[in-house]
Amino acid sequence: MNRDELAGTWDLSVFLQAPFTVSVARMAARDGRHPDPCHPSLTRYVQGQQLYFNACRPWERANLVVEEATDLNRPTLLGSQ
């Protein structure tokens, strides 16, 4: 987590960038939840993540930003600090 109160706590921070369609589908496969991010059972999760993204912009605070949405075996480094 890259919230203000945790800034400077970590030696290294990595942000894995993936759209909700991908991250929720992975969560569904792992936890047996519904795979559609628009499903009512996922409202709290999706809205919570959106609040975090809007408030903290973790991709701007991370040391490494990795796009791994399309192929888990071939992640792409988008940026580093």
PDB file of N, CA, C and O in Angstrom:
ATOM      1  N   MET A   1       0.838  -1.171   0.000  1.00  0.00           N
ATOM      2  CA  MET A   1       0.000   0.000   0.000  1.00  0.00           C
ATOM      3  C   MET A   1       0.885   1.238   0.000  1.00  0.00           C
ATOM      4  O   MET A   1       1.886   1.310   0.713  1.00  0.00           O
ATOM      5  N   ASN A   2       0.508   2.170  -0.785  1.00  0.00           N
ATOM      6  CA  ASN A   2       1.273   3.406  -0.908  1.00  0.00           C
ATOM      7  C   ASN A   2       0.500   4.615  -0.388  1.00  0.00           C
ATOM      8  O   ASN A   2       0.470   5.669  -1.024  1.00  0.00           O
ATOM      9  N   ARG A   3      -0.118   4.448   0.763  1.00  0.00           N
ATOM     10  CA  ARG A   3      -0.833   5.559   1.387  1.00  0.00           C
ATOM     11  C   ARG A   3       0.167   6.511   2.045  1.00  0.00           C
ATOM     12  O   ARG A   3       1.303   6.135   2.334  1.00  0.00           O
ATOM     13  N   ASP A   4      -0.278   7.758   2.278  1.00  0.00           N
ATOM     14  CA  ASP A   4       0.595   8.771   2.877  1.00  0.00           C
ATOM     15  C   ASP A   4       1.256   8.291   4.158  1.00  0.00           C
ATOM     16  O   ASP A   4       2.458   8.480   4.345  1.00  0.00           O
ATOM     17  N   GLU A   5       0.477   7.668   5.049  1.00  0.00           N
ATOM     18  CA  GLU A   5       1.018   7.275   6.346  1.00  0.00           C
ATOM     19  C   GLU A   5       2.037   6.140   6.257  1.00  0.00           C
ATOM     20  O   GLU A   5       2.732   5.859   7.233  1.00  0.00           O
ATOM     21  N   LEU A   6       2.133   5.491   5.109  1.00  0.00           N
ATOM     22  CA  LEU A   6       3.102   4.409   4.931  1.00  0.00           C
ATOM     23  C   LEU A   6       4.276   4.806   4.034  1.00  0.00           C
ATOM     24  O   LEU A   6       5.190   4.010   3.819  1.00  0.00           O
ATOM     25  N   ALA A   7       4.250   6.013   3.520  1.00  0.00           N
ATOM     26  CA  ALA A   7       5.325   6.482   2.630  1.00  0.00           C
ATOM     27  C   ALA A   7       6.660   6.381   3.368  1.00  0.00           C
ATOM     28  O   ALA A   7       6.777   6.783   4.526  1.00  0.00           O
ATOM     29  N   GLY A   8       7.635   5.853   2.697  1.00  0.00           N
ATOM     30  CA  GLY A   8       8.957   5.712   3.288  1.00  0.00           C
ATOM     31  C   GLY A   8       9.143   4.470   4.128  1.00  0.00           C
ATOM     32  O   GLY A   8      10.245   4.222   4.619  1.00  0.00           O
ATOM     33  N   THR A   9       8.089   3.677   4.308  1.00  0.00           N
ATOM     34  CA  THR A   9       8.177   2.462   5.113  1.00  0.00           C
ATOM     35  C   THR A   9       8.874   1.334   4.354  1.00  0.00           C
ATOM     36  O   THR A   9       9.612   0.541   4.938  1.00  0.00           O
ATOM     37  N   TRP A  10       8.634   1.277   3.068  1.00  0.00           N
ATOM     38  CA  TRP A  10       9.113   0.157   2.254  1.00  0.00           C
ATOM     39  C   TRP A  10      10.457   0.473   1.606  1.00  0.00           C
ATOM     40  O   TRP A  10      10.729   1.620   1.254  1.00  0.00           O
ATOM     41  N   ASP A  11      11.290  -0.544   1.452  1.00  0.00           N
ATOM     42  CA  ASP A  11      12.531  -0.395   0.705  1.00  0.00           C
ATOM     43  C   ASP A  11      12.249  -0.364  -0.794  1.00  0.00           C
ATOM     44  O   ASP A  11      12.955   0.289  -1.562  1.00  0.00           O
ATOM     45  N   LEU A  12      11.202  -1.085  -1.193  1.00  0.00           N
ATOM     46  CA  LEU A  12      10.836  -1.160  -2.608  1.00  0.00           C
ATOM     47  C   LEU A  12       9.326  -1.337  -2.713  1.00  0.00           C
ATOM     48  O   LEU A  12       8.731  -2.121  -1.974  1.00  0.00           O
ATOM     49  N   SER A  13       8.720  -0.611  -3.626  1.00  0.00           N
ATOM     50  CA  SER A  13       7.282  -0.719  -3.850  1.00  0.00           C
ATOM     51  C   SER A  13       7.043  -1.013  -5.325  1.00  0.00           C
ATOM     52  O   SER A  13       7.588  -0.339  -6.199  1.00  0.00           O
ATOM     53  N   VAL A  14       6.221  -2.027  -5.593  1.00  0.00           N
ATOM     54  CA  VAL A  14       5.887  -2.412  -6.959  1.00  0.00           C
ATOM     55  C   VAL A  14       4.375  -2.287  -7.136  1.00  0.00           C
ATOM     56  O   VAL A  14       3.602  -2.812  -6.334  1.00  0.00           O
ATOM     57  N   PHE A  15       3.966  -1.595  -8.180  1.00  0.00           N
ATOM     58  CA  PHE A  15       2.548  -1.487  -8.508  1.00  0.00           C
ATOM     59  C   PHE A  15       2.289  -2.337  -9.737  1.00  0.00           C
ATOM     60  O   PHE A  15       2.880  -2.107 -10.792  1.00  0.00           O
ATOM     61  N   LEU A  16       1.404  -3.324  -9.604  1.00  0.00           N
ATOM     62  CA  LEU A  16       1.023  -4.173 -10.728  1.00  0.00           C
ATOM     63  C   LEU A  16      -0.236  -3.582 -11.345  1.00  0.00           C
ATOM     64  O   LEU A  16      -1.300  -3.579 -10.725  1.00  0.00           O
ATOM     65  N   GLN A  17      -0.111  -3.093 -12.542  1.00  0.00           N
ATOM     66  CA  GLN A  17      -1.212  -2.428 -13.222  1.00  0.00           C
ATOM     67  C   GLN A  17      -2.021  -3.424 -14.032  1.00  0.00           C
ATOM     68  O   GLN A  17      -1.496  -4.095 -14.921  1.00  0.00           O
ATOM     69  N   ALA A  18      -3.309  -3.515 -13.715  1.00  0.00           N
ATOM     70  CA  ALA A  18      -4.218  -4.406 -14.442  1.00  0.00           C
ATOM     71  C   ALA A  18      -5.627  -3.835 -14.312  1.00  0.00           C
ATOM     72  O   ALA A  18      -5.991  -3.337 -13.247  1.00  0.00           O
ATOM     73  N   PRO A  19      -6.419  -3.898 -15.370  1.00  0.00           N
ATOM     74  CA  PRO A  19      -7.791  -3.405 -15.268  1.00  0.00           C
ATOM     75  C   PRO A  19      -8.628  -4.304 -14.359  1.00  0.00           C
ATOM     76  O   PRO A  19      -8.291  -5.466 -14.134  1.00  0.00           O
ATOM     77  N   PHE A  20      -9.722  -3.749 -13.841  1.00  0.00           N
ATOM     78  CA  PHE A  20     -10.586  -4.523 -12.954  1.00  0.00           C
ATOM     79  C   PHE A  20     -11.090  -5.798 -13.618  1.00  0.00           C
ATOM     80  O   PHE A  20     -11.284  -6.802 -12.933  1.00  0.00           O
ATOM     81  N   THR A  21     -11.306  -5.789 -14.916  1.00  0.00           N
ATOM     82  CA  THR A  21     -11.781  -7.005 -15.582  1.00  0.00           C
ATOM     83  C   THR A  21     -10.780  -8.141 -15.400  1.00  0.00           C
ATOM     84  O   THR A  21     -11.166  -9.305 -15.286  1.00  0.00           O
ATOM     85  N   VAL A  22      -9.508  -7.803 -15.374  1.00  0.00           N
ATOM     86  CA  VAL A  22      -8.467  -8.815 -15.197  1.00  0.00           C
ATOM     87  C   VAL A  22      -8.287  -9.164 -13.724  1.00  0.00           C
ATOM     88  O   VAL A  22      -8.271 -10.342 -13.367  1.00  0.00           O
ATOM     89  N   SER A  23      -8.152  -8.156 -12.865  1.00  0.00           N
ATOM     90  CA  SER A  23      -7.896  -8.434 -11.447  1.00  0.00           C
ATOM     91  C   SER A  23      -9.076  -9.143 -10.782  1.00  0.00           C
ATOM     92  O   SER A  23      -8.876 -10.023  -9.944  1.00  0.00           O
ATOM     93  N   VAL A  24     -10.304  -8.767 -11.147  1.00  0.00           N
ATOM     94  CA  VAL A  24     -11.476  -9.419 -10.565  1.00  0.00           C
ATOM     95  C   VAL A  24     -11.610 -10.847 -11.088  1.00  0.00           C
ATOM     96  O   VAL A  24     -11.991 -11.744 -10.335  1.00  0.00           O
ATOM     97  N   ALA A  25     -11.308 -11.068 -12.349  1.00  0.00           N
ATOM     98  CA  ALA A  25     -11.348 -12.431 -12.890  1.00  0.00           C
ATOM     99  C   ALA A  25     -10.343 -13.330 -12.176  1.00  0.00           C
ATOM    100  O   ALA A  25     -10.634 -14.496 -11.909  1.00  0.00           O
ATOM    101  N   ARG A  26      -9.166 -12.797 -11.867  1.00  0.00           N
ATOM    102  CA  ARG A  26      -8.161 -13.569 -11.135  1.00  0.00           C
ATOM    103  C   ARG A  26      -8.627 -13.857  -9.718  1.00  0.00           C
ATOM    104  O   ARG A  26      -8.445 -14.961  -9.203  1.00  0.00           O
ATOM    105  N   MET A  27      -9.234 -12.846  -9.090  1.00  0.00           N
ATOM    106  CA  MET A  27      -9.762 -13.041  -7.744  1.00  0.00           C
ATOM    107  C   MET A  27     -10.865 -14.101  -7.760  1.00  0.00           C
ATOM    108  O   MET A  27     -10.962 -14.916  -6.842  1.00  0.00           O
ATOM    109  N   ALA A  28     -11.686 -14.088  -8.795  1.00  0.00           N
ATOM    110  CA  ALA A  28     -12.764 -15.072  -8.910  1.00  0.00           C
ATOM    111  C   ALA A  28     -12.195 -16.479  -9.030  1.00  0.00           C
ATOM    112  O   ALA A  28     -12.691 -17.408  -8.393  1.00  0.00           O
ATOM    113  N   ALA A  29     -11.165 -16.637  -9.837  1.00  0.00           N
ATOM    114  CA  ALA A  29     -10.544 -17.957  -9.999  1.00  0.00           C
ATOM    115  C   ALA A  29      -9.900 -18.427  -8.697  1.00  0.00           C
ATOM    116  O   ALA A  29      -9.930 -19.615  -8.375  1.00  0.00           O
ATOM    117  N   ARG A  30      -9.321 -17.490  -7.956  1.00  0.00           N
ATOM    118  CA  ARG A  30      -8.647 -17.822  -6.705  1.00  0.00           C
ATOM    119  C   ARG A  30      -9.626 -18.068  -5.565  1.00  0.00           C
ATOM    120  O   ARG A  30      -9.475 -19.029  -4.811  1.00  0.00           O
ATOM    121  N   ASP A  31     -10.640 -17.193  -5.436  1.00  0.00           N
ATOM    122  CA  ASP A  31     -11.511 -17.204  -4.257  1.00  0.00           C
ATOM    123  C   ASP A  31     -12.927 -17.685  -4.520  1.00  0.00           C
ATOM    124  O   ASP A  31     -13.710 -17.815  -3.580  1.00  0.00           O
ATOM    125  N   GLY A  32     -13.276 -17.952  -5.772  1.00  0.00           N
ATOM    126  CA  GLY A  32     -14.620 -18.394  -6.084  1.00  0.00           C
ATOM    127  C   GLY A  32     -15.650 -17.277  -6.107  1.00  0.00           C
ATOM    128  O   GLY A  32     -16.850 -17.537  -6.008  1.00  0.00           O
ATOM    129  N   ARG A  33     -15.197 -16.043  -6.238  1.00  0.00           N
ATOM    130  CA  ARG A  33     -16.124 -14.914  -6.326  1.00  0.00           C
ATOM    131  C   ARG A  33     -16.649 -14.777  -7.749  1.00  0.00           C
ATOM    132  O   ARG A  33     -16.225 -15.494  -8.656  1.00  0.00           O
ATOM    133  N   HIS A  34     -17.574 -13.846  -7.928  1.00  0.00           N
ATOM    134  CA  HIS A  34     -18.124 -13.581  -9.251  1.00  0.00           C
ATOM    135  C   HIS A  34     -17.047 -12.907 -10.104  1.00  0.00           C
ATOM    136  O   HIS A  34     -16.342 -12.035  -9.596  1.00  0.00           O
ATOM    137  N   PRO A  35     -16.892 -13.277 -11.382  1.00  0.00           N
ATOM    138  CA  PRO A  35     -15.825 -12.718 -12.211  1.00  0.00           C
ATOM    139  C   PRO A  35     -16.124 -11.345 -12.835  1.00  0.00           C
ATOM    140  O   PRO A  35     -15.238 -10.738 -13.436  1.00  0.00           O
ATOM    141  N   ASP A  36     -17.339 -10.861 -12.699  1.00  0.00           N
ATOM    142  CA  ASP A  36     -17.710  -9.583 -13.311  1.00  0.00           C
ATOM    143  C   ASP A  36     -17.531  -8.446 -12.312  1.00  0.00           C
ATOM    144  O   ASP A  36     -18.202  -8.437 -11.280  1.00  0.00           O
ATOM    145  N   PRO A  37     -16.635  -7.472 -12.589  1.00  0.00           N
ATOM    146  CA  PRO A  37     -16.413  -6.385 -11.643  1.00  0.00           C
ATOM    147  C   PRO A  37     -17.651  -5.513 -11.418  1.00  0.00           C
ATOM    148  O   PRO A  37     -17.691  -4.755 -10.449  1.00  0.00           O
ATOM    149  N   CYS A  38     -18.651  -5.601 -12.280  1.00  0.00           N
ATOM    150  CA  CYS A  38     -19.893  -4.832 -12.115  1.00  0.00           C
ATOM    151  C   CYS A  38     -20.931  -5.571 -11.274  1.00  0.00           C
ATOM    152  O   CYS A  38     -21.996  -5.024 -10.987  1.00  0.00           O
ATOM    153  N   HIS A  39     -20.634  -6.802 -10.879  1.00  0.00           N
ATOM    154  CA  HIS A  39     -21.583  -7.580 -10.080  1.00  0.00           C
ATOM    155  C   HIS A  39     -21.756  -6.911  -8.708  1.00  0.00           C
ATOM    156  O   HIS A  39     -20.778  -6.458  -8.113  1.00  0.00           O
ATOM    157  N   PRO A  40     -22.996  -6.848  -8.205  1.00  0.00           N
ATOM    158  CA  PRO A  40     -23.257  -6.184  -6.919  1.00  0.00           C
ATOM    159  C   PRO A  40     -22.419  -6.700  -5.748  1.00  0.00           C
ATOM    160  O   PRO A  40     -22.127  -5.942  -4.822  1.00  0.00           O
ATOM    161  N   SER A  41     -22.032  -7.961  -5.773  1.00  0.00           N
ATOM    162  CA  SER A  41     -21.241  -8.512  -4.671  1.00  0.00           C
ATOM    163  C   SER A  41     -19.824  -7.933  -4.632  1.00  0.00           C
ATOM    164  O   SER A  41     -19.122  -8.089  -3.633  1.00  0.00           O
ATOM    165  N   LEU A  42     -19.403  -7.271  -5.702  1.00  0.00           N
ATOM    166  CA  LEU A  42     -18.046  -6.719  -5.767  1.00  0.00           C
ATOM    167  C   LEU A  42     -18.019  -5.199  -5.673  1.00  0.00           C
ATOM    168  O   LEU A  42     -16.963  -4.587  -5.828  1.00  0.00           O
ATOM    169  N   THR A  43     -19.160  -4.592  -5.424  1.00  0.00           N
ATOM    170  CA  THR A  43     -19.237  -3.129  -5.367  1.00  0.00           C
ATOM    171  C   THR A  43     -18.262  -2.558  -4.346  1.00  0.00           C
ATOM    172  O   THR A  43     -17.528  -1.617  -4.647  1.00  0.00           O
ATOM    173  N   ARG A  44     -18.248  -3.117  -3.149  1.00  0.00           N
ATOM    174  CA  ARG A  44     -17.373  -2.594  -2.096  1.00  0.00           C
ATOM    175  C   ARG A  44     -15.901  -2.700  -2.492  1.00  0.00           C
ATOM    176  O   ARG A  44     -15.136  -1.757  -2.294  1.00  0.00           O
ATOM    177  N   TYR A  45     -15.504  -3.841  -3.048  1.00  0.00           N
ATOM    178  CA  TYR A  45     -14.111  -4.031  -3.458  1.00  0.00           C
ATOM    179  C   TYR A  45     -13.718  -3.027  -4.543  1.00  0.00           C
ATOM    180  O   TYR A  45     -12.710  -2.332  -4.417  1.00  0.00           O
ATOM    181  N   VAL A  46     -14.511  -2.955  -5.599  1.00  0.00           N
ATOM    182  CA  VAL A  46     -14.179  -2.084  -6.731  1.00  0.00           C
ATOM    183  C   VAL A  46     -14.185  -0.619  -6.294  1.00  0.00           C
ATOM    184  O   VAL A  46     -13.268   0.126  -6.638  1.00  0.00           O
ATOM    185  N   GLN A  47     -15.188  -0.200  -5.553  1.00  0.00           N
ATOM    186  CA  GLN A  47     -15.237   1.190  -5.103  1.00  0.00           C
ATOM    187  C   GLN A  47     -14.096   1.514  -4.137  1.00  0.00           C
ATOM    188  O   GLN A  47     -13.550   2.617  -4.168  1.00  0.00           O
ATOM    189  N   GLY A  48     -13.740   0.565  -3.289  1.00  0.00           N
ATOM    190  CA  GLY A  48     -12.612   0.767  -2.379  1.00  0.00           C
ATOM    191  C   GLY A  48     -11.305   0.932  -3.132  1.00  0.00           C
ATOM    192  O   GLY A  48     -10.492   1.791  -2.794  1.00  0.00           O
ATOM    193  N   GLN A  49     -11.104   0.115  -4.146  1.00  0.00           N
ATOM    194  CA  GLN A  49      -9.897   0.238  -4.967  1.00  0.00           C
ATOM    195  C   GLN A  49      -9.878   1.574  -5.706  1.00  0.00           C
ATOM    196  O   GLN A  49      -8.831   2.215  -5.800  1.00  0.00           O
ATOM    197  N   GLN A  50     -11.018   1.992  -6.224  1.00  0.00           N
ATOM    198  CA  GLN A  50     -11.090   3.281  -6.922  1.00  0.00           C
ATOM    199  C   GLN A  50     -10.770   4.442  -5.978  1.00  0.00           C
ATOM    200  O   GLN A  50     -10.070   5.379  -6.363  1.00  0.00           O
ATOM    201  N   LEU A  51     -11.283   4.383  -4.738  1.00  0.00           N
ATOM    202  CA  LEU A  51     -10.957   5.417  -3.751  1.00  0.00           C
ATOM    203  C   LEU A  51      -9.451   5.456  -3.485  1.00  0.00           C
ATOM    204  O   LEU A  51      -8.841   6.525  -3.454  1.00  0.00           O
ATOM    205  N   TYR A  52      -8.867   4.278  -3.295  1.00  0.00           N
ATOM    206  CA  TYR A  52      -7.419   4.183  -3.064  1.00  0.00           C
ATOM    207  C   TYR A  52      -6.644   4.740  -4.252  1.00  0.00           C
ATOM    208  O   TYR A  52      -5.719   5.531  -4.065  1.00  0.00           O
ATOM    209  N   PHE A  53      -7.001   4.346  -5.454  1.00  0.00           N
ATOM    210  CA  PHE A  53      -6.304   4.831  -6.644  1.00  0.00           C
ATOM    211  C   PHE A  53      -6.406   6.350  -6.764  1.00  0.00           C
ATOM    212  O   PHE A  53      -5.411   7.018  -7.044  1.00  0.00           O
ATOM    213  N   ASN A  54      -7.596   6.894  -6.555  1.00  0.00           N
ATOM    214  CA  ASN A  54      -7.795   8.335  -6.674  1.00  0.00           C
ATOM    215  C   ASN A  54      -7.065   9.114  -5.585  1.00  0.00           C
ATOM    216  O   ASN A  54      -6.504  10.176  -5.856  1.00  0.00           O
ATOM    217  N   ALA A  55      -7.066   8.603  -4.369  1.00  0.00           N
ATOM    218  CA  ALA A  55      -6.442   9.313  -3.253  1.00  0.00           C
ATOM    219  C   ALA A  55      -4.922   9.193  -3.250  1.00  0.00           C
ATOM    220  O   ALA A  55      -4.221  10.153  -2.929  1.00  0.00           O
ATOM    221  N   CYS A  56      -4.419   8.030  -3.602  1.00  0.00           N
ATOM    222  CA  CYS A  56      -2.990   7.764  -3.424  1.00  0.00           C
ATOM    223  C   CYS A  56      -2.181   7.702  -4.710  1.00  0.00           C
ATOM    224  O   CYS A  56      -0.963   7.883  -4.684  1.00  0.00           O
ATOM    225  N   ARG A  57      -2.840   7.449  -5.830  1.00  0.00           N
ATOM    226  CA  ARG A  57      -2.143   7.319  -7.112  1.00  0.00           C
ATOM    227  C   ARG A  57      -0.884   6.442  -6.941  1.00  0.00           C
ATOM    228  O   ARG A  57       0.230   6.904  -7.186  1.00  0.00           O
ATOM    229  N   PRO A  58      -1.066   5.177  -6.519  1.00  0.00           N
ATOM    230  CA  PRO A  58       0.072   4.327  -6.159  1.00  0.00           C
ATOM    231  C   PRO A  58       1.072   4.111  -7.288  1.00  0.00           C
ATOM    232  O   PRO A  58       2.247   3.866  -7.012  1.00  0.00           O
ATOM    233  N   TRP A  59       0.664   4.190  -8.518  1.00  0.00           N
ATOM    234  CA  TRP A  59       1.584   4.022  -9.652  1.00  0.00           C
ATOM    235  C   TRP A  59       2.594   5.161  -9.696  1.00  0.00           C
ATOM    236  O   TRP A  59       3.679   4.997 -10.253  1.00  0.00           O
ATOM    237  N   GLU A  60       2.254   6.326  -9.112  1.00  0.00           N
ATOM    238  CA  GLU A  60       3.190   7.439  -9.075  1.00  0.00           C
ATOM    239  C   GLU A  60       4.166   7.326  -7.910  1.00  0.00           C
ATOM    240  O   GLU A  60       5.237   7.931  -7.953  1.00  0.00           O
ATOM    241  N   ARG A  61       3.830   6.579  -6.888  1.00  0.00           N
ATOM    242  CA  ARG A  61       4.672   6.432  -5.702  1.00  0.00           C
ATOM    243  C   ARG A  61       5.542   5.185  -5.753  1.00  0.00           C
ATOM    244  O   ARG A  61       6.547   5.096  -5.049  1.00  0.00           O
ATOM    245  N   ALA A  62       5.161   4.228  -6.579  1.00  0.00           N
ATOM    246  CA  ALA A  62       5.884   2.950  -6.631  1.00  0.00           C
ATOM    247  C   ALA A  62       7.258   3.127  -7.263  1.00  0.00           C
ATOM    248  O   ALA A  62       7.453   3.971  -8.138  1.00  0.00           O
ATOM    249  N   ASN A  63       8.208   2.311  -6.802  1.00  0.00           N
ATOM    250  CA  ASN A  63       9.527   2.297  -7.421  1.00  0.00           C
ATOM    251  C   ASN A  63       9.481   1.654  -8.803  1.00  0.00           C
ATOM    252  O   ASN A  63      10.203   2.056  -9.715  1.00  0.00           O
ATOM    253  N   LEU A  64       8.614   0.640  -8.941  1.00  0.00           N
ATOM    254  CA  LEU A  64       8.455  -0.054 -10.212  1.00  0.00           C
ATOM    255  C   LEU A  64       6.974  -0.142 -10.535  1.00  0.00           C
ATOM    256  O   LEU A  64       6.153  -0.418  -9.660  1.00  0.00           O
ATOM    257  N   VAL A  65       6.639   0.096 -11.795  1.00  0.00           N
ATOM    258  CA  VAL A  65       5.267  -0.075 -12.271  1.00  0.00           C
ATOM    259  C   VAL A  65       5.307  -1.141 -13.359  1.00  0.00           C
ATOM    260  O   VAL A  65       6.010  -0.999 -14.359  1.00  0.00           O
ATOM    261  N   VAL A  66       4.550  -2.200 -13.150  1.00  0.00           N
ATOM    262  CA  VAL A  66       4.547  -3.332 -14.067  1.00  0.00           C
ATOM    263  C   VAL A  66       3.148  -3.513 -14.638  1.00  0.00           C
ATOM    264  O   VAL A  66       2.174  -3.601 -13.891  1.00  0.00           O
ATOM    265  N   GLU A  67       3.049  -3.569 -15.948  1.00  0.00           N
ATOM    266  CA  GLU A  67       1.791  -3.868 -16.623  1.00  0.00           C
ATOM    267  C   GLU A  67       1.799  -5.359 -16.868  1.00  0.00           C
ATOM    268  O   GLU A  67       2.643  -5.877 -17.599  1.00  0.00           O
ATOM    269  N   GLU A  68       0.853  -6.044 -16.253  1.00  0.00           N
ATOM    270  CA  GLU A  68       0.828  -7.497 -16.389  1.00  0.00           C
ATOM    271  C   GLU A  68      -0.588  -7.976 -16.685  1.00  0.00           C
ATOM    272  O   GLU A  68      -0.984  -9.070 -16.282  1.00  0.00           O
ATOM    273  N   ALA A  69      -1.333  -7.152 -17.386  1.00  0.00           N
ATOM    274  CA  ALA A  69      -2.738  -7.451 -17.625  1.00  0.00           C
ATOM    275  C   ALA A  69      -2.956  -8.548 -18.656  1.00  0.00           C
ATOM    276  O   ALA A  69      -3.867  -9.362 -18.509  1.00  0.00           O
ATOM    277  N   THR A  70      -2.148  -8.579 -19.676  1.00  0.00           N
ATOM    278  CA  THR A  70      -2.453  -9.471 -20.776  1.00  0.00           C
ATOM    279  C   THR A  70      -1.786 -10.836 -20.675  1.00  0.00           C
ATOM    280  O   THR A  70      -2.383 -11.844 -21.052  1.00  0.00           O
ATOM    281  N   ASP A  71      -0.571 -10.883 -20.176  1.00  0.00           N
ATOM    282  CA  ASP A  71       0.154 -12.153 -20.140  1.00  0.00           C
ATOM    283  C   ASP A  71       1.001 -12.224 -18.876  1.00  0.00           C
ATOM    284  O   ASP A  71       2.004 -11.521 -18.755  1.00  0.00           O
ATOM    285  N   LEU A  72       0.599 -13.065 -17.944  1.00  0.00           N
ATOM    286  CA  LEU A  72       1.335 -13.190 -16.687  1.00  0.00           C
ATOM    287  C   LEU A  72       2.774 -13.649 -16.893  1.00  0.00           C
ATOM    288  O   LEU A  72       3.636 -13.389 -16.055  1.00  0.00           O
ATOM    289  N   ASN A  73       3.031 -14.320 -17.991  1.00  0.00           N
ATOM    290  CA  ASN A  73       4.370 -14.823 -18.259  1.00  0.00           C
ATOM    291  C   ASN A  73       5.275 -13.793 -18.926  1.00  0.00           C
ATOM    292  O   ASN A  73       6.478 -14.016 -19.068  1.00  0.00           O
ATOM    293  N   ARG A  74       4.691 -12.659 -19.336  1.00  0.00           N
ATOM    294  CA  ARG A  74       5.474 -11.627 -20.007  1.00  0.00           C
ATOM    295  C   ARG A  74       5.080 -10.237 -19.503  1.00  0.00           C
ATOM    296  O   ARG A  74       4.531  -9.437 -20.261  1.00  0.00           O
ATOM    297  N   PRO A  75       5.355  -9.949 -18.236  1.00  0.00           N
ATOM    298  CA  PRO A  75       5.015  -8.627 -17.715  1.00  0.00           C
ATOM    299  C   PRO A  75       5.889  -7.553 -18.374  1.00  0.00           C
ATOM    300  O   PRO A  75       6.994  -7.837 -18.838  1.00  0.00           O
ATOM    301  N   THR A  76       5.389  -6.339 -18.407  1.00  0.00           N
ATOM    302  CA  THR A  76       6.110  -5.234 -19.027  1.00  0.00           C
ATOM    303  C   THR A  76       6.415  -4.176 -17.976  1.00  0.00           C
ATOM    304  O   THR A  76       5.509  -3.705 -17.289  1.00  0.00           O
ATOM    305  N   LEU A  77       7.670  -3.804 -17.847  1.00  0.00           N
ATOM    306  CA  LEU A  77       8.049  -2.739 -16.944  1.00  0.00           C
ATOM    307  C   LEU A  77       7.697  -1.407 -17.609  1.00  0.00           C
ATOM    308  O   LEU A  77       8.243  -1.063 -18.657  1.00  0.00           O
ATOM    309  N   LEU A  78       6.782  -0.667 -16.990  1.00  0.00           N
ATOM    310  CA  LEU A  78       6.332   0.608 -17.547  1.00  0.00           C
ATOM    311  C   LEU A  78       7.150   1.780 -17.037  1.00  0.00           C
ATOM    312  O   LEU A  78       7.291   2.784 -17.734  1.00  0.00           O
ATOM    313  N   GLY A  79       7.683   1.668 -15.846  1.00  0.00           N
ATOM    314  CA  GLY A  79       8.438   2.776 -15.291  1.00  0.00           C
ATOM    315  C   GLY A  79       9.152   2.375 -14.021  1.00  0.00           C
ATOM    316  O   GLY A  79       8.812   1.380 -13.381  1.00  0.00           O
ATOM    317  N   SER A  80      10.145   3.165 -13.669  1.00  0.00           N
ATOM    318  CA  SER A  80      10.878   2.939 -12.426  1.00  0.00           C
ATOM    319  C   SER A  80      11.403   4.261 -11.917  1.00  0.00           C
ATOM    320  O   SER A  80      11.610   5.208 -12.676  1.00  0.00           O
ATOM    321  N   GLN A  81      11.615   4.305 -10.611  1.00  0.00           N
ATOM    322  CA  GLN A  81      12.157   5.506  -9.965  1.00  0.00           C
ATOM    323  C   GLN A  81      13.479   5.170  -9.318  1.00  0.00           C
ATOM    324  O   GLN A  81      14.110   6.038  -8.716  1.00  0.00           O
TER     325      GLN A  81
END
